[in-house]
Amino acid sequence: MGERPGAPSAPPLVLVTGTASRVIDPTRAYHLGRDPTSEIVLDDPRVSWHHAILRATGGHWLLEDVDSTNGTYDEGRRVSREEVGPGTRLRFGDPADGPSAAFAGLPAPTAHKRPSLVAPHLSGTFRRPSAVHRLLGRTVRIGRSRDNDLVLDNLVVSRYHAELRALPDGGHEIVDLDSHNGTYLNGRPVQRAPVGPADIVGIGHSALCLADGRLVEYTDTGEVSLDVRHLVVRVGPDHRVLLDDVGFPLAEKALLAVAGPSGAGKSTLLNALTGLRPADQGTVLYDGRDLYRDYAELRRRIGLVPQDDILHTQLTVHRALSYAAELRFPGDTEPHEREARVREVIHELGLDGRADQVIASLSGGQRKRVSVALELLTKPSLLFLDEPTSGLDPGMERSVMRMLRGLADDGRTVVVVTHSVLSLSVCDRLLVLAPGGRTAYYGPPGEALGFFGYQEWPEAFEAFEDEDHDSWQQRFRGSPQYARYVAAEGVATPSARPHPHPHPTPHEPAASATPAAPVIDWDKPQGWFSQLGTLVRRYTAVLAADRLFLTIMVVLPFVIGLMCRAMAGSRLSPDNAVNCLLTLCIGGLLTGAANSVRELVKERAIYRRERVVGLSRSAYLVSKVVVLGTVTVAQAAVLTVVGLAGVDLSFAVPTGVVMPQLPELILAVALLAFSAMMLGLVVSALVGKEEATMPLLVLLSVVQIVFSGLMLKLHGVPGLEQFAWLVPSRWGLSAMARTVELHGIFPNAITADPMFRHQRSGWLVGIALLPALSLLYGLVVLALLRRHEPSIMRR
């Protein structure tokens, strides 16, 4: 709606209404009215559904009233067709106090005063521009490096990030230069796209738009507001409501606490506010921009500290933050730039004296500070925290809340979900949710108990269980607090129920529609190998710092190898061959699976958070495979060498199938252990809690041993034989048995299995199938990792 081809016939103007400001493009026609699909929405009952049309014609702007009921007025005079320009002010529906629209030209920048401009309507209201740049050449290169035409001094911006190029027809296009964090047009990632005067280019924390031959820059400095409108979340086939028409305004540099009894929807609200699980209805406005629509761009300006630690506690504070900086900043960032930012956030959070201390040795409050420091690396404007004071003593709790107060005062908007009410006084606003996700109160914390009519918070929370939950919501909407702190500060009054509300507010999509899923390039090709290198180094450092793991890693293969050696003696024989091979098989299975079975589930909170800020799923998995695979193969080699080095293996055959017997056995045990390690990763990605891994490890080991082929006759048994093909131990033991010709050493019905024959082709097939099974398990892990990611990433 509103598209009109053709060259501009009038200069762009700034249009200012009571709810938004924007640069209007002379190549477009703008419809004004109550219709929410209009380019300019005037949500006032005196305004007609389709009230007027604004268009450029004959070198000037013309507004035409389209037979509206209550008319359009210029200085009290009703007009049907009016030429508008800088200085014009019109009213709609009433000449005295109807909603107004004022027009202004685009002022030229001066050395002492920044022009009062705002960005186009696609992203709502912006603040004063930080700069206005003249387009002196056909190409404007944009990036962090000082030799760019437009320098954006922010570490999330690549050194050479994008170019604005002039087109032969007089227009412009934006071209991304394979940047780390992407270039966005109207909230969507682009590689190359045309740019018009009504478009917004997003790079890092800056928004750029064209206006009258100039490039206007708006920098997000962190002082942003949050406007939450009519959020509704439903789940399950019965569409059970978890969040019921929740809305509130939050000013910039404010600290909001979200409280309420268990089951009130606090975590659901947090997921909706951060975009991890968008609401089924309603809008979240990030300083006037629709978060769900522009999530691809805005997600990097949102910090989230979940309840679980998002840190590798085996590392020191400085080292953990340094690895996080490598993952979140472009690959062309110099080490000294990252180091400076790390030191800056360490100082800001008061962690200077603990920078070289292992995180696991910190108190709960200090660990939470480190989690916050990690999120502050990229200078987010909105910071969300889920139960940051959980498990802390009252003193530590107050310390954490005062820290959050300081972060808000320094220029951020902070939202904290909490079950504690001890430190609510440091917050600017308090949102209390009643069971069922209904708003029971919103306003200053000091007025909350008086509103509920109780002296203590436990009494108020108990009252939620004794009264109809919907009555709390209705009571609040009829209260002076609602009129003062919600309706008067920016959230439109909700219409009568039932849901959904039928009259969308300005900037808001139609309530009957689910918010559109953003188009997000979650797995950008840029930086994959860089991410992999960082992840491998970090994971290696984590394992190296875990002394218990190191001890087990070194001791376990020697212990199992010595047991095998004790059985084998000096020569493989009918008395010990089966036991030796079975011990090698069990040793490979246990070392591989035990190494990996906890590795994904214990890092799930870390993975979920890093995935949202740009971590590649495949790079994460490959880093685990590289590090754990190296450890596992080394253990398998040690186990086999300790167990069989110097042992005469030529009882039945003088040599192996394709090489000497010991190297063949080392290869078979190593590949078996590697595939067991991959199967352990499947279990780790499948379970929801670490506690579930050990029982599954035992079950997995028993199944592998039974279906290895030495415990149970499998050949010729329908069903069992085919199932065994999916079990790594079947192929690993097959390769080992072929190497030594097990049937020749210990002939019986089980060792007569054709998969145990000393045969070149069969051995090669078994050796090849172990990596193939490992690859299959890896694909399963990728699918399971996706299942555990935030819902926004699965759309």
C-alpha positions in Angstrom: 0.0 0.0 0.0 1.3 3.4 -0.9 3.9 2.5 -3.5 4.1 4.9 -6.4 6.7 4.7 -9.1 8.4 7.6 -10.7 11.2 10.1 -9.9 10.8 12.4 -7.0 8.7 15.5 -7.8 9.1 17.3 -4.5 11.7 17.5 -1.7 11.5 15.0 1.1 9.8 16.3 4.3 9.8 15.4 7.9 6.3 14.5 9.1 5.6 14.7 12.8 2.4 13.3 14.4 1.5 12.7 18.0 2.8 9.1 17.9 5.7 9.1 15.3 8.0 11.1 13.2 9.4 10.1 9.8 11.0 11.3 6.6 8.4 11.0 3.9 9.5 10.0 0.4 8.2 11.8 -2.7 8.2 8.6 -4.7 5.4 7.2 -2.4 1.8 8.1 -1.7 0.8 8.0 2.0 -2.7 7.1 3.2 -3.8 8.7 6.5 -6.6 7.2 8.7 -7.5 4.8 11.4 -6.9 1.8 9.1 -3.9 0.1 10.7 -2.6 -0.8 7.2 -2.3 2.9 6.4 1.2 4.4 6.0 0.2 7.1 8.6 -2.1 5.7 11.3 -4.1 8.2 13.4 -5.8 6.2 16.1 -8.6 8.6 17.1 -12.4 7.9 16.8 -12.8 11.3 15.1 -10.6 10.3 12.3 -12.2 8.3 9.4 -11.0 4.8 8.5 -9.6 6.2 5.2 -9.3 10.0 5.9 -6.8 11.5 3.5 -4.0 10.9 1.0 -0.6 12.7 0.9 1.4 12.7 -2.3 4.0 14.7 -4.2 2.8 16.2 -7.5 4.0 19.1 -9.7 7.0 19.8 -7.5 5.1 20.2 -4.3 3.3 18.1 -1.7 -0.5 17.9 -1.8 -2.9 16.5 0.9 -6.4 15.5 -0.3 -9.3 14.8 2.1 -11.1 11.7 0.8 -14.6 12.7 2.0 -13.9 12.1 5.7 -16.7 12.4 8.1 -15.2 15.1 10.4 -12.9 16.8 8.0 -9.3 18.1 7.7 -8.3 21.5 9.1 -5.6 24.1 8.4 -5.6 26.8 11.1 -9.3 26.1 11.9 -10.3 26.2 8.2 -11.7 22.9 6.7 -9.9 22.0 3.6 -10.5 19.3 1.0 -7.3 19.8 -1.0 -4.3 21.6 0.6 -0.7 22.2 -0.5 1.7 21.4 2.4 5.3 22.2 3.0 7.7 23.2 5.8 5.7 24.9 8.6 2.3 23.5 7.6 0.3 22.1 10.6 -3.0 20.2 9.9 -5.6 18.7 12.3 -7.9 15.8 11.5 -11.4 15.2 12.9 -11.5 18.4 15.0 -10.1 21.9 14.3 -9.2 22.5 17.9 -7.8 19.3 19.4 -7.9 16.7 16.7 -4.8 14.7 16.1 -2.2 16.8 14.2 0.4 16.4 11.6 3.2 19.0 11.2 5.7 19.2 8.3 9.3 20.4 8.4 12.1 20.5 5.9 15.4 18.6 6.2 17.7 21.1 7.9 21.4 21.2 6.9 23.9 20.2 9.6 25.8 22.9 11.5 28.9 22.8 13.5 27.1 23.5 16.8 23.7 22.0 16.5 22.4 18.7 15.4 19.2 18.8 13.4 16.0 17.4 15.0 15.3 14.6 12.5 13.8 11.2 12.9 14.0 8.0 11.0 11.4 6.7 8.4 8.2 5.0 9.5 9.4 1.5 8.9 11.0 1.5 12.2 9.0 4.0 14.2 10.5 6.9 16.1 14.2 7.6 16.3 16.0 10.3 18.1 18.0 13.3 16.9 20.6 12.3 14.4 24.2 11.9 15.6 25.5 13.2 12.3 24.5 14.2 8.8 26.9 13.3 6.0 27.1 14.7 2.5 27.4 12.2 -0.3 30.5 13.5 -2.0 31.4 10.5 -4.2 29.6 7.7 -6.0 30.6 5.2 -3.3 30.6 5.7 0.4 32.5 3.0 2.3 31.3 2.3 5.8 33.1 0.5 8.6 35.2 0.7 11.8 38.5 1.5 10.1 39.6 5.1 10.1 40.1 5.1 6.3 36.4 4.6 5.6 34.3 7.4 4.3 31.9 6.9 7.2 33.5 5.6 10.3 31.3 3.7 12.8 33.4 3.3 16.0 31.9 0.2 17.4 33.5 -3.3 17.7 30.4 -5.1 16.4 31.0 -3.3 13.1 33.6 -4.9 10.7 36.6 -3.0 9.6 35.2 -2.6 6.1 31.5 -3.4 6.6 29.5 -2.1 3.7 29.3 0.4 0.8 26.6 2.8 -0.3 26.8 3.0 -4.0 25.2 5.4 -6.5 23.2 3.8 -9.3 23.1 5.1 -12.9 19.4 6.1 -12.5 20.2 8.4 -9.6 19.3 6.0 -6.9 21.5 4.1 -4.4 22.1 0.6 -3.2 23.7 -0.8 -0.1 26.2 -3.6 -0.5 27.5 -5.8 2.4 31.2 -6.5 2.3 31.0 -9.9 3.9 30.7 -8.3 7.3 30.8 -10.4 10.5 27.4 -9.2 11.9 25.6 -8.3 8.7 24.0 -5.3 7.1 20.3 -4.8 7.5 17.7 -2.9 5.4 14.5 -2.1 7.3 15.4 -4.8 9.8 16.1 -7.6 7.3 19.6 -8.9 6.5 20.8 -8.1 2.9 23.8 -8.6 0.8 22.9 -6.1 -1.9 19.7 -4.0 -2.1 18.4 -0.7 -3.4 17.9 2.0 -0.8 15.3 4.8 -1.0 14.6 7.9 1.2 12.1 5.9 3.3 14.5 3.0 4.0 16.7 2.4 7.0 20.1 0.8 6.8 21.2 -0.9 10.0 24.9 -1.4 10.7 26.0 -2.3 14.2 24.3 0.1 16.6 23.8 2.7 13.9 20.8 3.4 11.6 21.4 5.3 8.3 18.9 6.8 6.0 19.0 8.9 2.8 17.5 12.4 2.9 17.8 15.1 0.3 21.2 13.9 -1.0 22.6 13.3 2.4 23.2 10.3 4.7 21.6 10.8 8.1 23.2 8.8 10.9 21.4 7.7 14.1 23.4 6.0 16.8 21.8 3.8 19.4 23.6 5.0 22.6 21.7 2.7 24.9 19.0 5.2 26.1 16.1 3.3 24.7 12.5 2.9 25.8 10.4 -0.3 25.8 6.8 -0.2 24.9 4.9 -3.6 25.4 1.5 -3.8 23.9 -1.2 -6.5 24.5 1.1 -9.6 24.6 -0.8 -12.9 24.5 1.0 -16.3 24.5 -0.8 -19.5 24.0 0.6 -23.1 24.0 -0.6 -26.6 23.2 -3.4 -28.0 21.2 -5.9 -26.5 23.6 -4.3 -23.0 23.2 -3.8 -22.6 26.9 -3.1 -18.9 27.7 0.3 -18.3 29.5 0.3 -14.6 29.0 -3.0 -12.7 28.9 -3.0 -9.2 27.3 0.1 -7.8 29.1 1.2 -4.3 28.3 3.2 -1.5 29.9 5.6 1.3 28.9 9.2 1.5 30.3 11.1 4.7 29.9 14.8 4.9 29.0 17.4 4.4 31.7 14.8 2.6 33.9 15.0 -0.5 36.0 11.9 -2.8 35.9 11.3 -5.7 38.3 8.9 -8.4 37.2 7.5 -10.3 40.2 4.7 -12.7 41.0 4.0 -16.2 42.3 5.2 -19.4 40.6 3.2 -20.1 37.4 2.4 -16.4 36.8 4.2 -16.3 33.4 7.4 -14.4 34.4 9.7 -16.5 32.2 7.1 -16.6 29.4 7.1 -12.8 29.5 10.9 -12.7 29.5 11.0 -14.9 26.4 8.4 -12.7 24.6 10.3 -9.5 25.5 13.6 -10.8 24.3 12.1 -12.3 21.1 13.2 -15.8 21.9 9.6 -16.9 21.9 7.6 -14.2 20.3 4.1 -13.6 21.6 1.2 -15.0 19.5 -0.4 -11.6 19.6 0.8 -8.1 20.5 3.9 -6.0 19.9 7.1 -5.2 21.6 8.5 -1.8 20.6 12.2 -1.2 21.0 12.3 2.6 21.1 9.5 2.7 18.6 10.8 -0.2 16.4 8.9 -3.5 16.2 11.2 -6.0 17.8 9.6 -9.0 16.2 9.7 -7.4 12.7 13.3 -6.2 13.1 14.6 -8.9 15.3 17.3 -10.0 12.9 19.0 -6.6 13.4 17.9 -5.7 17.0 18.8 -9.1 18.6 22.4 -8.0 18.9 21.4 -4.9 21.0 19.7 -7.1 23.6 21.6 -8.7 26.5 20.1 -11.7 28.3 21.5 -13.2 31.5 19.5 -16.5 32.1 19.1 -18.0 35.5 21.7 -20.7 34.7 25.3 -19.6 34.4 26.4 -18.9 30.8 30.0 -19.2 31.7 32.6 -21.9 31.7 33.4 -21.8 35.4 36.7 -23.6 34.9 38.2 -20.5 33.3 39.3 -17.3 34.9 37.2 -14.2 34.5 39.5 -12.5 32.0 39.9 -15.6 29.9 36.2 -16.4 29.7 35.4 -12.8 28.7 38.2 -12.9 26.1 36.9 -16.0 24.4 33.4 -14.5 24.4 34.7 -11.3 22.8 36.4 -13.4 20.1 33.1 -15.0 19.2 31.0 -11.8 19.3 33.3 -9.4 17.6 34.3 -9.4 13.9 37.3 -11.5 13.0 39.1 -8.4 11.8 39.1 -6.9 15.3 42.6 -6.5 16.6 43.5 -8.3 19.8 44.3 -5.1 21.6 40.8 -3.8 20.7 39.1 -6.8 22.2 41.4 -6.7 25.2 40.5 -3.0 25.8 36.8 -3.8 25.8 37.2 -6.8 28.1 39.1 -4.7 30.6 36.5 -1.9 30.3 33.6 -4.2 31.3 35.7 -5.8 34.0 36.2 -2.4 35.5 32.6 -1.3 35.0 31.4 -4.4 36.9 33.9 -3.9 39.7 35.8 -7.1 38.9 39.3 -5.7 38.6 40.6 -7.6 41.6 39.1 -10.9 40.4 40.0 -10.8 36.7 42.6 -13.6 37.1 40.5 -15.6 39.5 38.8 -18.9 38.4 35.0 -18.3 38.1 34.2 -21.4 40.0 35.9 -19.9 43.1 33.8 -16.7 43.1 30.7 -16.1 45.2 27.3 -16.4 43.7 27.0 -12.6 43.4 30.3 -12.2 41.8 29.6 -15.0 39.3 26.4 -13.1 38.3 28.5 -10.0 37.8 30.7 -11.9 35.4 27.6 -13.2 33.5 26.4 -9.5 33.2 29.9 -8.5 32.1 29.8 -11.1 29.3 26.5 -9.5 28.0 27.9 -6.0 28.3 30.8 -6.7 25.9 28.7 -5.7 22.9 27.1 -2.7 24.7 23.5 -3.8 24.6 20.8 -1.2 25.1 18.3 -3.5 26.7 19.5 -5.9 29.4 17.2 -8.7 30.7 18.0 -10.9 33.7 16.2 -14.0 34.8 16.3 -14.6 38.6 19.8 -13.1 39.1 19.4 -13.2 42.9 18.3 -16.8 43.1 20.2 -18.6 45.8 21.9 -15.5 47.1 21.9 -14.3 50.7 20.2 -11.0 51.4 23.4 -9.1 51.4 24.5 -10.5 48.0 21.0 -10.0 46.6 21.1 -6.3 47.5 24.5 -6.0 46.0 23.3 -7.4 42.7 20.2 -5.2 42.6 22.3 -2.1 43.3 24.6 -3.1 40.4 21.6 -3.3 38.1 20.5 0.1 39.4 23.9 1.5 38.4 23.7 -0.1 35.0 20.4 1.6 34.3 21.7 4.9 35.6 24.6 4.6 33.2 22.3 4.6 30.2 20.6 1.2 29.8 17.1 -0.1 30.1 17.1 -3.1 32.5 14.4 -5.7 33.2 14.9 -8.2 35.9 12.6 -11.2 36.7 12.8 -12.0 40.4 11.1 -14.0 43.0 12.5 -11.9 45.8 10.9 -8.7 47.1 13.7 -7.5 49.4 15.3 -5.0 47.0 12.3 -3.7 45.0 12.9 -0.2 46.3 15.9 0.3 44.0 13.6 -0.2 40.9 11.8 2.5 39.0 8.9 0.2 38.1 7.4 -3.0 39.3 5.3 -5.4 37.2 3.3 -8.0 39.3 1.9 -10.9 37.3 -1.0 -12.9 38.7 -1.4 -16.6 37.8 -2.5 -17.0 34.2 -0.1 -14.3 33.0 -2.4 -11.4 33.9 -1.2 -8.0 35.0 -2.1 -7.4 38.7 -0.1 -4.2 39.1 2.3 -1.9 37.2 3.9 1.2 38.7 6.3 2.4 41.3 7.3 -0.4 43.8 6.4 1.9 46.7 2.7 2.0 45.8 2.3 -1.8 45.2 1.4 -3.0 48.7 -1.0 -0.1 49.2 -2.7 -1.0 45.9 -3.1 -4.6 47.0 -4.2 -3.6 50.5 -1.6 -5.7 52.5 1.3 -4.9 54.7 3.6 -7.8 53.6 4.3 -9.4 50.2 3.6 -13.0 51.3 0.1 -11.9 52.1 -0.4 -10.4 48.7 0.9 -13.5 46.9 -1.3 -15.7 49.0 -4.3 -13.6 48.0 -3.7 -14.5 44.3 -4.6 -18.1 45.2 -7.8 -17.1 47.0 -9.3 -14.8 44.3 -10.3 -15.1 40.7 -7.2 -14.2 38.7 -9.1 -12.3 36.1 -10.5 -10.0 38.8 -7.0 -8.8 39.6 -6.5 -7.7 36.0 -9.8 -5.9 35.9 -9.2 -4.2 39.2 -5.9 -2.9 38.0 -7.3 -1.6 34.8 -9.9 0.4 36.7 -7.3 1.8 39.1 -5.6 5.3 39.1 -2.2 3.5 38.8 -3.3 2.1 35.4 -4.4 5.5 34.2 -1.2 7.2 35.4 1.5 4.6 34.7 0.1 2.7 31.7 -2.5 4.5 29.7 -1.0 8.0 30.1 2.6 6.8 29.3 2.1 5.2 25.9 0.1 2.0 26.0 -3.3 2.2 24.4 -6.2 1.3 26.6 -7.2 -2.3 25.8 -10.6 -2.9 24.3 -13.3 -5.0 25.9 -12.7 -8.7 25.9 -12.7 -11.4 24.6 -9.3 -11.6 23.1 -7.8 -10.7 20.8 -8.3 -6.9 21.0 -9.9 -5.8 17.8 -8.4 -2.3 17.5 -4.7 -2.3 17.0 -2.7 0.6 18.3 -0.3 2.6 16.1 2.8 0.7 15.0 1.0 -2.5 15.9 0.2 -5.3 13.5 -3.3 -6.6 13.3 -4.0 -8.5 16.5 -5.6 -11.4 14.9 -2.4 -12.3 13.1 0.6 -14.0 14.6 3.7 -11.8 14.4 5.6 -12.6 11.3 8.7 -14.6 11.8 11.8 -12.6 11.1 14.1 -13.6 8.3 17.4 -14.3 10.1 20.6 -15.7 8.7 21.5 -17.7 11.8 24.4 -19.5 10.2 26.3 -16.9 8.3 29.1 -18.3 6.2 31.5 -15.6 7.3 33.6 -16.4 10.3 32.9 -20.2 10.5 36.5 -21.2 10.6 37.3 -18.3 12.9 34.5 -19.5 15.3 35.7 -23.0 15.1 39.3 -22.0 16.0 38.0 -20.0 19.0 35.7 -22.8 20.2 38.4 -25.4 19.9 40.9 -23.3 21.9 38.2 -22.4 24.5 37.1 -26.0 24.9 40.7 -27.2 25.2 41.3 -24.7 27.9 38.2 -25.8 29.7 39.2 -29.4 29.7 42.8 -28.6 30.6 41.5 -26.7 33.6 39.4 -29.6 34.8 41.9 -31.7 36.9 39.5 -34.5 37.6 38.8 -35.0 33.9 42.5 -34.9 33.1 43.3 -37.5 35.7 40.6 -39.8 34.5 41.6 -39.2 30.9 45.2 -40.3 31.6 44.5 -43.1 34.0 41.5 -44.9 32.4 43.2 -46.2 29.3 46.2 -47.4 31.3 44.0 -49.3 33.8 41.9 -51.0 31.1 45.0 -51.7 29.0 46.8 -53.3 31.9 43.7 -55.5 32.6 43.9 -56.6 28.9 47.6 -57.3 29.2 47.1 -59.4 32.3 44.6 -61.6 30.4 46.8 -61.8 27.2 50.1 -62.7 28.9 52.7 -63.2 26.2 50.5 -64.7 23.5 46.9 -64.6 22.3 45.5 -68.1 22.7 42.2 -69.9 22.8 42.1 -69.3 26.5 42.2 -65.5 26.4 41.4 -64.3 22.8 37.7 -63.7 23.4 38.2 -62.0 26.7 41.0 -59.8 25.4 39.0 -58.6 22.3 36.0 -58.0 24.4 38.0 -56.0 27.0 39.4 -53.8 24.2 35.9 -53.4 22.8 34.4 -52.4 26.2 37.4 -50.1 26.9 36.9 -48.3 23.6 33.2 -47.9 24.2 33.5 -46.6 27.7 36.3 -44.1 27.1 34.5 -42.7 24.0 31.0 -42.5 25.5 32.1 -41.4 29.0 34.1 -38.5 27.4 31.1 -37.0 25.6 27.9 -38.1 27.3 27.6 -34.9 29.5 29.3 -32.4 27.3 26.3 -30.9 25.5 23.7 -31.0 28.2 25.9 -29.3 30.8 26.5 -26.4 28.4 23.0 -26.0 27.2 22.4 -22.6 28.7 25.7 -21.4 27.2 24.9 -22.8 23.8 21.4 -21.3 23.7 22.7 -17.8 24.5 25.6 -17.9 22.2 23.5 -19.3 19.4 21.3 -16.3 19.5 24.2 -13.9 19.2 25.7 -15.6 16.1 27.2 -18.9 17.1 27.2 -21.5 14.3 25.5 -24.7 15.3 27.8 -26.8 13.1 31.0 -25.0 14.3 30.0 -25.7 17.9 29.5 -29.4 17.2 32.7 -29.7 15.1 34.7 -28.1 17.9 33.4 -30.8 20.3 34.2 -33.5 17.8 37.7 -32.2 17.2 38.7 -31.9 20.8 36.9 -34.9 22.2 37.8 -37.0 19.1 41.5 -36.2 19.6 41.3 -37.2 23.3 39.3 -40.3 22.6 41.5 -41.6 19.7 44.6 -41.0 21.9 43.1 -42.9 24.8 42.1 -45.8 22.5 45.7 -45.9 21.1 47.2 -46.0 24.6 44.7 -48.6 25.7 45.5 -50.9 22.8 49.3 -50.4 23.0 49.4 -51.0 26.7 47.1 -54.1 26.4 48.8 -55.8 23.4 52.2 -54.4 22.7 54.7 -57.2 22.7 51.9 -59.8 22.7 52.2 -62.5 20.0 49.0 -62.1 18.0 49.9 -64.7 15.3 48.2 -67.8 16.7 45.9 -68.3 13.7 47.3 -65.9 11.0 50.8 -64.5 10.7 49.7 -60.9 9.9 46.7 -58.6 9.7 44.3 -58.2 6.8 46.0 -55.2 5.2 48.9 -54.3 7.6 50.5 -55.7 10.8 48.1 -56.8 13.4 48.8 -54.3 16.2 48.2 -51.2 13.9 45.0 -52.7 12.6 43.8 -53.3 16.2 44.8 -49.8 17.2 42.8 -48.4 14.2 39.8 -50.6 14.9 39.6 -49.6 18.6 40.2 -45.9 17.9 37.4 -45.8 15.3 35.1 -47.7 17.7 35.9 -45.3 20.5 35.3 -42.3 18.2 31.9 -43.6 17.1 31.0 -44.3 20.8 32.0 -40.8 21.5 29.6 -39.5 18.8 26.8 -41.8 20.2 27.5 -40.2 23.6 26.9 -36.8 22.0 23.6 -38.0 20.8 22.6 -39.0 24.3 23.9 -35.6 25.6 21.9 -33.7 23.1 18.8 -35.8 23.8 18.4 -35.6 27.5 17.2 -32.6 29.5 19.3 -32.9 32.6 22.8 -34.1 33.4 21.5 -36.6 35.9 19.9 -38.6 33.1 23.1 -39.2 31.3 24.6 -41.9 33.6 21.7 -44.4 33.5 21.6 -44.0 29.7 25.4 -44.5 29.5 25.0 -47.8 31.4 22.2 -48.8 29.1 24.1 -47.8 26.0 27.2 -49.8 27.1 25.1 -52.9 27.8 23.4 -52.8 24.4 26.8 -52.3 22.7 28.3 -55.3 24.4 25.3 -57.6 23.8 25.2 -56.7 20.1 28.9 -56.8 19.5 28.6 -60.3 18.3 30.5 -62.2 21.0 27.8 -62.3 23.6 24.9 -63.3 21.3 24.6 -65.1 18.0 23.5 -62.5 15.5 24.2 -64.0 12.1 21.1 -65.4 10.5 18.8 -64.1 13.2 16.2 -61.8 11.5 15.7 -58.5 13.2 18.6 -58.8 15.6 21.2 -59.0 12.8 19.8 -55.9 11.1 19.6 -53.9 14.3 23.2 -54.8 15.1 24.3 -53.0 11.9 23.5 -49.7 13.6 25.6 -50.6 16.7 29.3 -49.4 16.4 30.6 -52.3 18.5 29.4 -54.8 15.9 31.7 -53.3 13.3 34.5 -52.5 15.7 34.7 -56.0 17.1 34.2 -57.5 13.6 37.4 -55.6 12.4 39.4 -56.8 15.5 38.2 -60.4 15.0 39.1 -60.4 11.3 42.6 -59.1 12.1 43.5 -62.1 14.4 41.2 -64.6 12.7 39.2 -65.2 15.9 37.5 -68.3 14.6 40.8 -69.9 13.9 41.9 -69.3 17.5 38.6 -70.2 19.3 36.3 -72.1 16.9 32.6 -72.3 18.0 29.2 -71.3 16.6 29.5 -67.6 17.6 33.0 -67.1 16.2 31.9 -68.8 13.0 30.1 -65.5 12.2 31.1 -64.5 8.6 31.8 -61.0 10.0 34.7 -62.5 11.9 36.5 -64.0 8.9 40.0 -63.0 8.0 38.9 -61.2 4.8 40.2 -58.0 3.3 36.9 -56.7 1.8 34.9 -57.3 5.0 37.6 -55.6 7.1 37.6 -52.5 4.9 33.8 -52.4 5.0 33.8 -52.5 8.8 36.5 -49.9 9.1 34.6 -47.6 6.6 31.2 -48.0 8.3 32.5 -46.8 11.7 33.1 -43.3 10.4 29.9 -43.5 8.4 28.0 -44.2 11.6 29.8 -41.4 13.3 28.7 -39.0 10.6 25.1 -40.3 10.9 25.2 -39.6 14.7 26.6 -36.2 14.0 23.6 -35.3 11.8 21.3 -36.5 14.6 23.1 -34.3 17.1 22.7 -31.3 14.8 18.9 -32.0 14.6 18.7 -32.4 18.4 20.7 -29.2 19.0 18.2 -27.3 16.9 15.3 -28.7 19.0 16.9 -27.1 22.1 17.3 -23.7 20.6 14.9 -20.8 21.2 11.6 -21.1 19.2 12.4 -18.0 17.1 15.3 -19.8 15.6 13.3 -22.8 14.5 10.8 -20.8 12.4 
